[in-house]
Structure formats: structure tokens, C-alpha cells
């Protein structure tokens, strides 16, 4: 891990930008911490870190007040990373279907999401290796937000993640439902009932498929970006229960 910049934000949070094998990322840590702190991995949407930075840093600052470090990395094909031709083609097919009022087929969803999951999850695991080697980070580890299928795969294959907050706001390949049955960690799942880009029934079916004994579904009226502020507080309580 190569630190490319470091600055102290106004609320005492230390923000460090880094690269890991060419992958950009950001780490936020509470400056006042006197011992190694738990870590929450912040999954970004596939829009580029710079574009969603205000949302990410707000989540990081909130987590720091609870004594957590947070980190995020750029997804494959996003931001300044090289484009993924197959992913771009699948995204174009999805746009054409939506604009024509046609259904987004399972084939399109698979082509868009599954290769992204296959690439992103090993990168997250390599990032976790590097972050847990830092003296100020001691675990346990949670995962929050981002592309829901990436969160599902990480919950299955990464034993260091002990709890996850998932946002059911992205398309889900049918293959992920089988993986969801293998998820056993505590889950806090957020669903916007009127999400214009999401299949509500698929989100409900995914929640039903999760094998976790502890799982809660927080459904609110409104579109994709209309998440109530109090849901952030509920997620914070969830991670406080499982990471402290």
C-alpha cells in the first residue's frame, strides 16, 4: 500500500489516499484513537470515488465518531481505472432496454454484475490484507453499502468480515441468490420501496434467501437517493453492536 496524500479534516478525522497495485483508495481513521480500532469497508457505487466522495466522507466521519476506521477503493472500470469493454457493452444494452421500456433480462444483469463481482472481491480482500497490517487498525471488520452482489460475495468468502450493512439498490443476478443462502453473518439490509432502478421483488427475495440467523430489513418509502437520515443512525447502532 502506497500512501499518496494525508490530511486532517476539521473534525479530527485523518484522511489518507492510497494506491494498492494501481487501485486508488481512501482510508479514514479517528485521530484521537489511542488503540487499534475496528474497520468498516465502505462499498462505493460504480460511479467513481470523486463523484461520490461527499457521501463517502460523510459516512466515514460519522463512523469515526463511533470509534471506527473506514476505507474504500475504486471499483474495476470506475473513476480513472481502465474501462471494462464487456461491462460497458452490458451497461449500454441495459440503457437501451430501459429507454425502450423493455425488461432488463437476466442475461444483461449477469453480464453487467457477475464479472464485476469476480474482479472486485479479490481486490477488496487484498485491500483488507494491507489495512489490517496497519498498527492503528485491529478489527473486527464490517462491510457497508455499495453494489449489493459484491457485499453478498464478500460475506460468503471473507471470514474476517463479521457483519454487513447492505443496500438493496442494485440489480442482482440469479446466481447470487444461491450465494445468499450461504451468508451467515448478521445483516442490516436497507431497501428504498420506490427505487426507480431496482426490482423490489428481487430485493425482497434476496433478503428472504439470506441464511443469517440475525437479519433485519429496513424498508422506507422513496426513491434511490431518498434514504432517510435516521437510517444512518440505525446502521451505526448495528455496527456498534457487532464491531465493539
Secondary structure, 3 states (H helix, E strand, C coil): CEEEEEEECCCCEEEEEEEECCEEEEEEEECCCCCCEEEEEEECCCCCHHHHHHHHHHHHHHHHHCCCEEEEECCCCCCCCCCCHHHHHHHHHHHHHHHCCCCCCHHHHHHHHHHHHHHHHHHHHHHHHHHHCCCCEEEEEEEEECCHHHHHHHHHHCCCEEEEEEECCCCCCCHHHHHHCCCCCEEEEEEECCCCCCCHHHHHHHHHHCCCCCEEEEEECCCCCCCCHHHHHHHHHHHHHHHC
